[in-house]
Amino acid sequence: MIVLGLTGSIGTGKSTTAAMFRELGVPVHDADATVHDLYMGEAVQPVAARFPGALNDGVIDRKALSAILAGAPEGFRDLEAIIHPLVRARETAFLATERAKGSALVVLDIPLLYETGGEARVDKVVVVTCDPQTQRARVLARPGMTEEKFQLILSRQMPDLEKRRRADFIIDTGRGLEAAHKQVEEVIAEITS
């Protein structure tokens, strides 16, 4: 089974690209979706113990947590120490299930792939990119997004140029959905041929 890592900076179209892989029959493990699920389940107690203000109605309120971290970015290390092992456990279970099914190719959608050393767990890496103007417009159009939040997120991500330099494959979503879909098809064809 080939394990393909999918990553890209905020607003580059990574989630849309992951959906294209799914549409083409490739199983995808989404690290972000896993975190969201953990914030309603097994991560609630340890995250709330470290960040009490993030607990709301028995779940971790992502906006409240984000506000806490914006005011005290050193808390990211503590949060990652709680969340990353839980996400890895789910990822390991996903890979075991797909191996048992006989899947030829799977995708691990990991936003901070390079930043967390995740490239060591995959066979090849796809980096999703677009021009900085498109990225900025996409991110600032998101509800509740501010320039400050955007800069904080970017500061925690490896620069796009460095990601592209390290990539085995690059998918540019700045040229439209049809062009991106074609690039996804080409990546799958090259890997599975």
Backbone as a printed PyTorch tensor [residue, N CA C, xyz], in Angstrom:
tensor([[[  0.8480,  -1.1850,   0.0000],
         [  0.0000,   0.0000,   0.0000],
         [  0.8880,   1.2420,   0.0000]],

        [[  0.5800,   2.1620,  -0.8790],
         [  1.3340,   3.4180,  -0.9470],
         [  0.6220,   4.4610,  -0.0910]],

        [[  1.3940,   5.1120,   0.7790],
         [  0.8430,   6.1470,   1.6590],
         [  1.3270,   7.4980,   1.1390]],

        [[  0.3640,   8.2970,   0.7340],
         [  0.6480,   9.6090,   0.1550],
         [  0.3040,  10.6740,   1.1800]],

        [[  1.2600,  11.5210,   1.5190],
         [  1.0010,  12.6380,   2.4190],
         [  0.5120,  13.8260,   1.6160]],

        [[ -0.5390,  14.4560,   2.1000],
         [ -1.1080,  15.6300,   1.4320],
         [ -1.0120,  16.7990,   2.3990]],

        [[ -0.3810,  17.8750,   1.9610],
         [ -0.2420,  19.0410,   2.8290],
         [ -0.2970,  20.3200,   2.0040]],

        [[ -0.3850,  21.4300,   2.6930],
         [ -0.4250,  22.7390,   2.0420],
         [ -0.7580,  23.7840,   3.0860]],

        [[ -0.3180,  24.9750,   2.8650],
         [ -0.5840,  26.0680,   3.8010],
         [ -2.0620,  26.4320,   3.7880]],

        [[ -2.4840,  27.1540,   4.8150],
         [ -3.8780,  27.5730,   4.9190],
         [ -4.3080,  28.3180,   3.6460]],

        [[ -5.5040,  27.9940,   3.1630],
         [ -6.0780,  28.7030,   2.0240],
         [ -5.5640,  28.2840,   0.6590]],

        [[ -4.7410,  27.2400,   0.6020],
         [ -4.2050,  26.8260,  -0.7050],
         [ -5.1120,  25.8300,  -1.4200]],

        [[ -6.1230,  25.2930,  -0.7170],
         [ -7.0460,  24.3630,  -1.3670],
         [ -6.8080,  22.9050,  -1.0160]],

        [[ -6.1720,  22.6630,   0.1170],
         [ -5.8450,  21.2970,   0.5170],
         [ -7.0970,  20.4560,   0.7500]],

        [[ -8.0800,  20.9970,   1.4380],
         [ -9.3100,  20.2410,   1.7180],
         [-10.0520,  19.9090,   0.4280]],

        [[-10.1000,  20.8640,  -0.4830],
         [-10.7410,  20.6350,  -1.7830],
         [-10.0000,  19.5470,  -2.5470]],

        [[ -8.6790,  19.5760,  -2.4820],
         [ -7.8610,  18.5660,  -3.1580],
         [ -8.0680,  17.1950,  -2.5260]],

        [[ -8.1420,  17.1360,  -1.1960],
         [ -8.4060,  15.8670,  -0.5090],
         [ -9.7380,  15.2850,  -0.9630]],

        [[-10.7330,  16.1550,  -1.1220],
         [-12.0530,  15.7050,  -1.5920],
         [-11.9600,  15.1170,  -3.0010]],

        [[-11.0860,  15.6750,  -3.8300],
         [-10.9000,  15.1420,  -5.1870],
         [-10.3170,  13.7300,  -5.1370]],

        [[ -9.3380,  13.5090,  -4.2480],
         [ -8.7870,  12.1560,  -4.0900],
         [ -9.9000,  11.1990,  -3.6710]],

        [[-10.7290,  11.6360,  -2.7050],
         [-11.8420,  10.7990,  -2.2270],
         [-12.7940,  10.4590,  -3.3640]],

        [[-13.1610,  11.4720,  -4.1540],
         [-14.0840,  11.2730,  -5.2870],
         [-13.5360,  10.2500,  -6.2740]],

        [[-12.2100,  10.1910,  -6.3700],
         [-11.5760,   9.2560,  -7.3060],
         [-11.2990,   7.9010,  -6.6450]],

        [[-11.8810,   7.6830,  -5.4680],
         [-11.8280,   6.3770,  -4.8270],
         [-10.6510,   6.1250,  -3.9120]],

        [[ -9.8730,   7.1570,  -3.6030],
         [ -8.7110,   6.9860,  -2.7290],
         [ -9.1420,   7.2740,  -1.2850]],

        [[ -8.9490,   6.3310,  -0.3600],
         [ -9.2820,   6.5900,   1.0370],
         [ -8.3950,   7.7010,   1.6080]],

        [[ -9.0220,   8.6310,   2.3430],
         [ -8.3040,   9.7830,   2.8980],
         [ -8.5230,   9.8410,   4.4060]],

        [[ -7.4320,   9.9820,   5.1460],
         [ -7.5200,  10.2400,   6.5940],
         [ -7.2530,  11.7260,   6.7840]],

        [[ -8.2310,  12.4310,   7.3240],
         [ -8.1710,  13.8820,   7.4890],
         [ -7.7940,  14.2260,   8.9330]],

        [[ -6.5720,  14.7080,   9.1320],
         [ -6.0970,  15.0350,  10.4800],
         [ -6.9380,  16.1360,  11.1240]],

        [[ -7.3420,  17.1460,  10.3470],
         [ -8.1660,  18.2330,  10.8970],
         [ -9.5110,  17.7130,  11.3910]],

        [[-10.1700,  16.8770,  10.5740],
         [-11.4680,  16.3150,  10.9650],
         [-11.3070,  15.4560,  12.2200]],

        [[-10.1830,  14.7600,  12.3130],
         [ -9.9080,  13.9410,  13.4910],
         [ -9.7860,  14.8190,  14.7310]],

        [[ -9.0870,  15.9430,  14.6110],
         [ -8.9460,  16.8690,  15.7430],
         [-10.3240,  17.3740,  16.1710]],

        [[-11.1520,  17.7460,  15.2010],
         [-12.5050,  18.2420,  15.5270],
         [-13.2670,  17.1780,  16.3120]],

        [[-13.1540,  15.9260,  15.8710],
         [-13.8210,  14.8200,  16.5420],
         [-13.2630,  14.6240,  17.9530]],

        [[-11.9520,  14.7120,  18.0960],
         [-11.3150,  14.5570,  19.4080],
         [-11.7590,  15.6470,  20.3820]],

        [[-11.9950,  16.8540,  19.8600],
         [-12.4330,  17.9650,  20.7090],
         [-13.8420,  17.7380,  21.2680]],

        [[-14.5400,  16.7380,  20.7430],
         [-15.8690,  16.3900,  21.2690],
         [-15.8240,  15.0780,  22.0480]],

        [[-14.6290,  14.4680,  22.1280],
         [-14.5220,  13.1610,  22.7540],
         [-13.3110,  13.0390,  23.6600]],

        [[-12.3870,  12.1530,  23.2580],
         [-11.2990,  11.7880,  24.1730],
         [-10.3070,  12.9080,  24.5000]],

        [[-10.2760,  13.9800,  23.7150],
         [ -9.3430,  15.0720,  24.0290],
         [ -9.9520,  16.1280,  24.9520]],

        [[-11.2550,  16.0360,  25.2050],
         [-11.9210,  17.0790,  25.9900],
         [-11.2720,  17.2430,  27.3690]],

        [[-11.1410,  16.1530,  28.1040],
         [-10.6250,  16.2400,  29.4760],
         [ -9.1910,  16.7810,  29.5150]],

        [[ -8.2460,  16.1850,  28.7500],
         [ -6.8750,  16.7120,  28.8640],
         [ -6.7150,  18.1500,  28.3420]],

        [[ -7.4410,  18.5110,  27.2910],
         [ -7.3420,  19.8860,  26.7700],
         [ -7.9760,  20.8640,  27.7600]],

        [[ -9.1300,  20.4960,  28.3130],
         [ -9.8070,  21.3740,  29.2830],
         [ -8.9770,  21.5390,  30.5540]],

        [[ -8.2420,  20.4880,  30.9320],
         [ -7.3890,  20.5900,  32.1200],
         [ -6.2810,  21.6260,  31.9060]],

        [[ -5.7450,  21.6890,  30.6920],
         [ -4.6620,  22.6310,  30.3870],
         [ -5.1940,  24.0180,  30.0080]],

        [[ -6.3530,  24.0370,  29.3200],
         [ -6.9450,  25.2980,  28.8360],
         [ -8.4040,  25.3570,  29.3070]],

        [[ -8.6400,  25.6100,  30.6010],
         [-10.0080,  25.5450,  31.1500],
         [-11.0040,  26.4540,  30.4270]],

        [[-10.5300,  27.5820,  29.9390],
         [-11.4310,  28.5120,  29.2590],
         [-11.9200,  28.0210,  27.9100]],

        [[-11.3700,  26.9130,  27.4290],
         [-11.7770,  26.3830,  26.1250],
         [-12.9470,  25.4100,  26.2270]],

        [[-13.3260,  25.0350,  27.4410],
         [-14.4240,  24.0820,  27.6370],
         [-15.7560,  24.8110,  27.5890]],

        [[-16.6670,  24.2940,  26.7740],
         [-17.9860,  24.9040,  26.6300],
         [-18.9940,  23.7940,  26.3430]],

        [[-19.9520,  23.6090,  27.2250],
         [-20.9790,  22.5650,  27.0680],
         [-20.3880,  21.1750,  26.8710]],

        [[-19.3140,  20.8750,  27.5850],
         [-18.7500,  19.5370,  27.5490],
         [-17.8570,  19.2270,  26.3630]],

        [[-17.6260,  20.2180,  25.5070],
         [-16.7250,  20.0290,  24.3640],
         [-15.7180,  21.1770,  24.3240]],

        [[-14.6650,  20.9910,  23.5470],
         [-13.6810,  22.0630,  23.3910],
         [-14.1930,  23.0360,  22.3350]],

        [[-14.3250,  24.2730,  22.7390],
         [-14.7650,  25.3470,  21.8480],
         [-13.5360,  25.8400,  21.0870]],

        [[-13.4990,  25.5450,  19.7960],
         [-12.3130,  25.8580,  18.9980],
         [-12.0400,  27.3600,  18.9310]],

        [[-13.0950,  28.1750,  18.8890],
         [-12.8870,  29.6310,  18.8490],
         [-12.2730,  30.1120,  20.1610]],

        [[-12.7770,  29.5950,  21.2640],
         [-12.2280,  29.9940,  22.5760],
         [-10.7760,  29.5320,  22.6970]],

        [[-10.5030,  28.3120,  22.2530],
         [ -9.1350,  27.7900,  22.3060],
         [ -8.2120,  28.6360,  21.4330]],

        [[ -8.6970,  28.9870,  20.2560],
         [ -7.9220,  29.8170,  19.3290],
         [ -7.5930,  31.1740,  19.9650]],

        [[ -8.5740,  31.7560,  20.6460],
         [ -8.3510,  33.0510,  21.3120],
         [ -7.3170,  32.9160,  22.4300]],

        [[ -7.3810,  31.8260,  23.1840],
         [ -6.4120,  31.5900,  24.2640],
         [ -5.0040,  31.4870,  23.6710]],

        [[ -4.8820,  30.7210,  22.5900],
         [ -3.5690,  30.5140,  21.9680],
         [ -3.0410,  31.7800,  21.2970]],

        [[ -3.9430,  32.6030,  20.7730],
         [ -3.5090,  33.8660,  20.1650],
         [ -2.8670,  34.7580,  21.2260]],

        [[ -3.4030,  34.6900,  22.4480],
         [ -2.8540,  35.4990,  23.5410],
         [ -1.6330,  34.8820,  24.1930]],

        [[ -1.4680,  33.5670,  24.0150],
         [ -0.3390,  32.8620,  24.6450],
         [  0.1300,  31.7360,  23.7200]],

        [[  0.7970,  32.1030,  22.6170],
         [  1.1870,  31.1060,  21.6160],
         [  2.0800,  29.9780,  22.1460]],

        [[  2.7280,  30.1850,  23.2950],
         [  3.5560,  29.1110,  23.8590],
         [  2.6990,  27.8980,  24.2400]],

        [[  1.3950,  28.0970,  24.3640],
         [  0.4780,  26.9990,  24.6810],
         [  0.3330,  25.9830,  23.5560]],

        [[  0.7230,  26.3620,  22.3440],
         [  0.6430,  25.4290,  21.2120],
         [  1.4170,  24.1430,  21.5010]],

        [[  2.5790,  24.2610,  22.1280],
         [  3.3860,  23.0650,  22.4320],
         [  2.6200,  22.1060,  23.3280]],

        [[  1.9640,  22.6440,  24.3440],
         [  1.1800,  21.8010,  25.2550],
         [  0.0070,  21.1580,  24.5200]],

        [[ -0.6680,  21.9530,  23.7050],
         [ -1.8140,  21.4240,  22.9570],
         [ -1.3710,  20.3030,  22.0220]],

        [[ -0.2710,  20.5320,  21.3090],
         [  0.2300,  19.5160,  20.3790],
         [  0.6500,  18.2460,  21.1120]],

        [[  1.2030,  18.3870,  22.3110],
         [  1.6090,  17.2180,  23.0940],
         [  0.3910,  16.3670,  23.4800]],

        [[ -0.7560,  17.0030,  23.6140],
         [ -1.9950,  16.2760,  23.9250],
         [ -2.5990,  15.6810,  22.6490]],

        [[ -2.7170,  16.5130,  21.6170],
         [ -3.4800,  16.1370,  20.4210],
         [ -2.7250,  15.2090,  19.4690]],

        [[ -1.4520,  15.4890,  19.2030],
         [ -0.7430,  14.7020,  18.1810],
         [ -0.7390,  13.1960,  18.4350]],

        [[ -0.4940,  12.7190,  19.6680],
         [ -0.5340,  11.2650,  19.8820],
         [ -1.9250,  10.6670,  19.6170]],

        [[ -2.9740,  11.4170,  19.9460],
         [ -4.3410,  10.9290,  19.7140],
         [ -4.6370,  10.8500,  18.2140]],

        [[ -4.1920,  11.8570,  17.4670],
         [ -4.3830,  11.8530,  16.0140],
         [ -3.5840,  10.7060,  15.3900]],

        [[ -2.3560,  10.5180,  15.8560],
         [ -1.5120,   9.4310,  15.3350],
         [ -2.1620,   8.0610,  15.5670]],

        [[ -2.7770,   7.8810,  16.7280],
         [ -3.4440,   6.6010,  17.0210],
         [ -4.5790,   6.3530,  16.0270]],

        [[ -5.3470,   7.3840,  15.7130],
         [ -6.4380,   7.2460,  14.7380],
         [ -5.8700,   6.9810,  13.3420]],

        [[ -4.7800,   7.6590,  13.0200],
         [ -4.1200,   7.4670,  11.7230],
         [ -3.6310,   6.0220,  11.5800]],

        [[ -3.0100,   5.4990,  12.6320],
         [ -2.5100,   4.1250,  12.6280],
         [ -3.6510,   3.1380,  12.4190]],

        [[ -4.7790,   3.3670,  13.0870],
         [ -5.9520,   2.5010,  12.9290],
         [ -6.4860,   2.5710,  11.4950]],

        [[ -6.5280,   3.7850,  10.9190],
         [ -6.9660,   3.9670,   9.5310],
         [ -6.0790,   3.1670,   8.5800]],

        [[ -4.7600,   3.2880,   8.7610],
         [ -3.8210,   2.5820,   7.8820],
         [ -3.9820,   1.0600,   8.0060]],

        [[ -4.1750,   0.5740,   9.2240],
         [ -4.3590,  -0.8700,   9.4350],
         [ -5.6300,  -1.3490,   8.7430]],

        [[ -6.6910,  -0.5780,   8.8520],
         [ -7.9630,  -0.9350,   8.1990],
         [ -7.8050,  -0.9730,   6.6890]],

        [[ -7.1540,   0.0390,   6.1250],
         [ -6.9930,   0.1000,   4.6640],
         [ -6.0600,  -1.0020,   4.1590]],

        [[ -5.0230,  -1.3260,   4.9240],
         [ -4.1480,  -2.4490,   4.5460],
         [ -4.9530,  -3.7430,   4.5020]],

        [[ -5.7880,  -3.9480,   5.5260],
         [ -6.6100,  -5.1590,   5.6070],
         [ -7.5880,  -5.2390,   4.4370]],

        [[ -8.0540,  -4.0900,   3.9700],
         [ -8.9730,  -4.0490,   2.8200],
         [ -8.2370,  -4.2760,   1.5030]],

        [[ -6.9250,  -4.1490,   1.5380],
         [ -6.1500,  -4.2980,   0.3140],
         [ -6.0650,  -3.0360,  -0.5260]],

        [[ -6.2600,  -1.8870,   0.1000],
         [ -6.1610,  -0.6130,  -0.6330],
         [ -4.7550,  -0.4480,  -1.2000]],

        [[ -4.6810,  -0.0030,  -2.4580],
         [ -3.3800,   0.1820,  -3.1150],
         [ -2.7620,   1.5380,  -2.7680]],

        [[ -3.6340,   2.5270,  -2.5070],
         [ -3.1840,   3.8980,  -2.2660],
         [ -4.0920,   4.5410,  -1.2340]],

        [[ -3.4970,   5.2310,  -0.2710],
         [ -4.2570,   6.0170,   0.7020],
         [ -3.5930,   7.3850,   0.8420]],

        [[ -4.3770,   8.3390,   1.3120],
         [ -3.8770,   9.6970,   1.5270],
         [ -3.9930,  10.0490,   3.0040]],

        [[ -2.9210,  10.5910,   3.5480],
         [ -2.9510,  11.1860,   4.8860],
         [ -2.9400,  12.6990,   4.6860]],

        [[ -4.0750,  13.3270,   4.9590],
         [ -4.2280,  14.7760,   4.8320],
         [ -3.7670,  15.3970,   6.1480]],

        [[ -2.5460,  15.9610,   6.1370],
         [ -1.9290,  16.4810,   7.3640],
         [ -1.4600,  17.9210,   7.1170]],

        [[ -2.2020,  18.9150,   7.6620],
         [ -1.8180,  20.3060,   7.4260],
         [ -0.3700,  20.6180,   7.8140]],

        [[  0.0830,  20.1260,   8.9680],
         [  1.4470,  20.4210,   9.4400],
         [  2.3690,  19.2180,   9.2100]],

        [[  2.2880,  18.6270,   8.0450],
         [  3.0660,  17.4240,   7.7190],
         [  4.5610,  17.6340,   7.9530]],

        [[  5.1270,  18.6420,   7.3030],
         [  6.5700,  18.8860,   7.4420],
         [  6.9230,  19.4010,   8.8330]],

        [[  6.0540,  20.2490,   9.3680],
         [  6.3340,  20.8740,  10.6590],
         [  6.3840,  19.8450,  11.8010]],

        [[  5.6990,  18.7180,  11.6190],
         [  5.6380,  17.6900,  12.6730],
         [  6.4390,  16.4360,  12.3210]],

        [[  7.2240,  16.4890,  11.2390],
         [  8.0180,  15.3250,  10.8480],
         [  7.2020,  14.2240,  10.1900]],

        [[  5.9940,  14.5400,   9.7800],
         [  5.0920,  13.5520,   9.1910],
         [  5.5640,  12.9540,   7.8830]],

        [[  6.4790,  13.6210,   7.2020],
         [  6.9630,  13.0780,   5.9140],
         [  7.6770,  11.7450,   6.1040]],

        [[  8.1370,  11.4730,   7.3270],
         [  8.8100,  10.1940,   7.6050],
         [  7.8210,   9.0230,   7.6220]],

        [[  6.5090,   9.3290,   7.7260],
         [  5.4880,   8.2770,   7.8020],
         [  4.7990,   8.0240,   6.4760]],

        [[  5.2260,   8.7170,   5.4270],
         [  4.5720,   8.5560,   4.1290],
         [  5.5990,   8.1840,   3.0600]],

        [[  5.0940,   7.6440,   1.9380],
         [  5.9860,   7.2500,   0.8430],
         [  6.2920,   8.4090,  -0.1000]],

        [[  5.2970,   9.2540,  -0.3250],
         [  5.4320,  10.4200,  -1.2120],
         [  4.6170,  11.5570,  -0.6190]],

        [[  4.9720,  12.7950,  -1.0130],
         [  4.2520,  13.9710,  -0.5060],
         [  3.7150,  14.8030,  -1.6670]],

        [[  2.4360,  15.1780,  -1.5440],
         [  1.8010,  16.1200,  -2.4590],
         [  1.6300,  17.4300,  -1.7040]],

        [[  2.1220,  18.5210,  -2.2720],
         [  1.9140,  19.8450,  -1.6900],
         [  0.9170,  20.5980,  -2.5530]],

        [[ -0.1230,  21.1090,  -1.8940],
         [ -1.1320,  21.9190,  -2.5690],
         [ -0.7140,  23.3730,  -2.4110]],

        [[ -0.7660,  24.1150,  -3.5010],
         [ -0.2900,  25.4950,  -3.4770],
         [ -1.1980,  26.3730,  -4.3340]],

        [[ -1.0160,  27.6620,  -4.2030],
         [ -1.6250,  28.6560,  -5.0950],
         [ -0.8390,  29.9500,  -4.8740]],

        [[ -1.1030,  30.9390,  -5.6960],
         [ -0.3590,  32.1930,  -5.5390],
         [ -0.7920,  32.8900,  -4.2400]],

        [[  0.1040,  33.6960,  -3.6610],
         [ -0.1810,  34.3350,  -2.3650],
         [ -1.4300,  35.2220,  -2.3610]],

        [[ -1.7280,  35.8720,  -3.4840],
         [ -2.9130,  36.7410,  -3.5390],
         [ -4.1960,  35.9120,  -3.4200]],

        [[ -4.2370,  34.7800,  -4.1250],
         [ -5.4060,  33.9000,  -4.0630],
         [ -5.5450,  33.3310,  -2.6610]],

        [[ -4.4350,  32.8950,  -2.0940],
         [ -4.4320,  32.3320,  -0.7420],
         [ -5.0050,  33.3440,   0.2510]],

        [[ -4.4880,  34.5570,   0.2100],
         [ -4.9110,  35.6080,   1.1340],
         [ -6.4060,  35.8950,   0.9900]],

        [[ -6.8810,  36.0250,  -0.2410],
         [ -8.3040,  36.3080,  -0.4860],
         [ -9.1810,  35.1800,   0.0560]],

        [[ -8.7620,  33.9210,  -0.1770],
         [ -9.5360,  32.7720,   0.3160],
         [ -9.6060,  32.7710,   1.8420]],

        [[ -8.4720,  32.9980,   2.4900],
         [ -8.4240,  32.9210,   3.9470],
         [ -9.2150,  34.0640,   4.5760]],

        [[ -9.0280,  35.2850,   4.0790],
         [ -9.7060,  36.4310,   4.6830],
         [-11.2080,  36.4290,   4.4130]],

        [[-11.6630,  35.6040,   3.4640],
         [-13.1000,  35.4750,   3.1920],
         [-13.7780,  34.5160,   4.1780]],

        [[-12.9860,  33.7980,   4.9670],
         [-13.5580,  32.8470,   5.9230],
         [-14.2230,  33.6010,   7.0730]],

        [[-15.3610,  33.0650,   7.5660],
         [-16.0350,  33.7210,   8.6940],
         [-15.1220,  33.8000,   9.9180]],

        [[-15.0790,  34.9670,  10.5220],
         [-14.3020,  35.1550,  11.7430],
         [-12.7980,  35.2980,  11.5440]],

        [[-12.3420,  35.2230,  10.3020],
         [-10.8970,  35.3220,  10.0530],
         [-10.5010,  36.7930,  10.0340]],

        [[ -9.3440,  37.0530,  10.6440],
         [ -8.7910,  38.4030,  10.6390],
         [ -7.3650,  38.3290,  10.1110]],

        [[ -6.8260,  39.4640,   9.7800],
         [ -5.4310,  39.5290,   9.3240],
         [ -4.4990,  39.0010,  10.4110]],

        [[ -4.8080,  39.3340,  11.6580],
         [ -4.0010,  38.8870,  12.8010],
         [ -3.9880,  37.3540,  12.9020]],

        [[ -5.1820,  36.7380,  12.8320],
         [ -5.2790,  35.2760,  12.9050],
         [ -4.5370,  34.6310,  11.7410]],

        [[ -4.7220,  35.2120,  10.5490],
         [ -4.0700,  34.6880,   9.3460],
         [ -2.5520,  34.6870,   9.5380]],

        [[ -2.0120,  35.7940,  10.0450],
         [ -0.5650,  35.8950,  10.2540],
         [ -0.0800,  34.9160,  11.3240]],

        [[ -0.8730,  34.7230,  12.3820],
         [ -0.5110,  33.7610,  13.4300],
         [ -0.4310,  32.3460,  12.8460]],

        [[ -1.4310,  31.9870,  12.0330],
         [ -1.4420,  30.6520,  11.4180],
         [ -0.2460,  30.4990,  10.4780]],

        [[ -0.0200,  31.4990,   9.6370],
         [  1.1210,  31.4340,   8.7070],
         [  2.4530,  31.3090,   9.4490]],

        [[  2.5580,  31.9770,  10.5910],
         [  3.8180,  31.9550,  11.3440],
         [  4.1370,  30.5560,  11.8740]],

        [[  3.1320,  29.7170,  11.9940],
         [  3.3280,  28.3610,  12.5060],
         [  3.5170,  27.3520,  11.3770]],

        [[  3.3880,  27.8060,  10.1260],
         [  3.5130,  26.9080,   8.9840],
         [  4.8170,  27.1740,   8.2330]],

        [[  5.4010,  26.0850,   7.7380],
         [  6.5900,  26.2140,   6.8970],
         [  6.2030,  27.0430,   5.6590]],

        [[  7.0750,  27.9120,   5.1940],
         [  6.7540,  28.7080,   4.0000],
         [  6.4150,  27.8130,   2.7980]],

        [[  5.4630,  28.2760,   2.0100],
         [  4.9980,  27.5300,   0.8400],
         [  6.1560,  27.1440,  -0.0880]],

        [[  7.0670,  28.0640,  -0.2910],
         [  8.2010,  27.8100,  -1.1850],
         [  9.0160,  26.6020,  -0.7180]],

        [[  9.2450,  26.5010,   0.5900],
         [ 10.0000,  25.3810,   1.1500],
         [  9.2150,  24.0740,   1.0170]],

        [[  7.9080,  24.1340,   1.2390],
         [  7.0770,  22.9300,   1.0640],
         [  7.1680,  22.4350,  -0.3780]],

        [[  7.0400,  23.3620,  -1.3170],
         [  7.1040,  22.9700,  -2.7340],
         [  8.4660,  22.3830,  -3.0780]],

        [[  9.5240,  22.9320,  -2.4920],
         [ 10.8660,  22.4280,  -2.7630],
         [ 11.0120,  20.9710,  -2.3120]],

        [[ 10.3600,  20.6200,  -1.2140],
         [ 10.4640,  19.2710,  -0.6640],
         [  9.4940,  18.2650,  -1.2820]],

        [[  8.4950,  18.7570,  -1.9850],
         [  7.3980,  17.9060,  -2.4710],
         [  7.8320,  16.9280,  -3.5660]],

        [[  7.1430,  15.7830,  -3.5910],
         [  7.2760,  14.8530,  -4.7200],
         [  6.3300,  15.2770,  -5.8460]],

        [[  5.1760,  15.8350,  -5.4620],
         [  4.1690,  16.2990,  -6.4200],
         [  3.6320,  17.6400,  -5.9320]],

        [[  3.2720,  18.5060,  -6.8810],
         [  2.6780,  19.8040,  -6.5520],
         [  1.3590,  19.9210,  -7.3000]],

        [[  0.3200,  20.3230,  -6.5690],
         [ -0.9730,  20.5910,  -7.1880],
         [ -1.2750,  22.0650,  -6.9690]],

        [[ -1.4150,  22.7960,  -8.0740],
         [ -1.6720,  24.2330,  -8.0220],
         [ -3.1660,  24.4640,  -8.1990]],

        [[ -3.8300,  24.8870,  -7.1140],
         [ -5.2790,  25.1130,  -7.1780],
         [ -5.6230,  26.5150,  -7.6690]],

        [[ -4.6140,  27.3280,  -7.9060],
         [ -4.8480,  28.6990,  -8.3490],
         [ -5.2930,  28.7910,  -9.8020]],

        [[ -5.2550,  27.6610, -10.5120],
         [ -5.6530,  27.6640, -11.9240],
         [ -7.0580,  27.0960, -12.1260]],

        [[ -7.7980,  26.9450, -11.0350],
         [ -9.1800,  26.4910, -11.1270],
         [ -9.3500,  25.0230, -10.7480]],

        [[-10.5980,  24.6620, -10.4510],
         [-10.9170,  23.3140,  -9.9860],
         [-10.6630,  22.2500, -11.0440]],

        [[-10.9950,  22.5600, -12.2810],
         [-10.8170,  21.5720, -13.3560],
         [ -9.3390,  21.2200, -13.5260]],

        [[ -8.4960,  22.2290, -13.5150],
         [ -7.0500,  22.0050, -13.6580],
         [ -6.5120,  21.2260, -12.4540]],

        [[ -7.0030,  21.5480, -11.2590],
         [ -6.5630,  20.8400, -10.0520],
         [ -6.9890,  19.3750, -10.1100]],

        [[ -8.2150,  19.1330, -10.5460],
         [ -8.7270,  17.7570, -10.6450],
         [ -7.8650,  16.9400, -11.6050]],

        [[ -7.4970,  17.5510, -12.7140],
         [ -6.6380,  16.8710, -13.6990],
         [ -5.2800,  16.5320, -13.0710]],

        [[ -4.7390,  17.4510, -12.2880],
         [ -3.4580,  17.2050, -11.6160],
         [ -3.5700,  16.0570, -10.6170]],

        [[ -4.7020,  15.9780,  -9.8950],
         [ -4.9250,  14.8810,  -8.9510],
         [ -4.9630,  13.5530,  -9.7090]],

        [[ -5.6860,  13.5290, -10.8140],
         [ -5.7590,  12.3080, -11.6400],
         [ -4.3650,  11.8900, -12.1030]],

        [[ -3.5440,  12.8620, -12.4880],
         [ -2.1850,  12.5590, -12.9600],
         [ -1.3210,  11.9850, -11.8340]],

        [[ -1.4620,  12.5220, -10.6220],
         [ -0.6950,  12.0210,  -9.4700],
         [ -1.0900,  10.5640,  -9.2040]],

        [[ -2.3980,  10.2940,  -9.1730],
         [ -2.8630,   8.9280,  -8.9170],
         [ -2.3450,   7.9850,  -9.9880]],

        [[ -2.4350,   8.4060, -11.2560],
         [ -1.9840,   7.5540, -12.3740],
         [ -0.4950,   7.2630, -12.2480]],

        [[  0.2950,   8.2780, -11.9170],
         [  1.7420,   8.0860, -11.8110],
         [  2.1110,   7.1510, -10.6530]],

        [[  1.4470,   7.3140,  -9.5320],
         [  1.7570,   6.5040,  -8.3530],
         [  1.3210,   5.0490,  -8.5190]],

        [[  0.1700,   4.8490,  -9.1390],
         [ -0.3820,   3.4890,  -9.2010],
         [ -0.0080,   2.7310, -10.4680]],

        [[  0.7200,   3.3790, -11.3790],
         [  1.0530,   2.6860, -12.6290],
         [  2.2320,   1.7450, -12.4690]]])
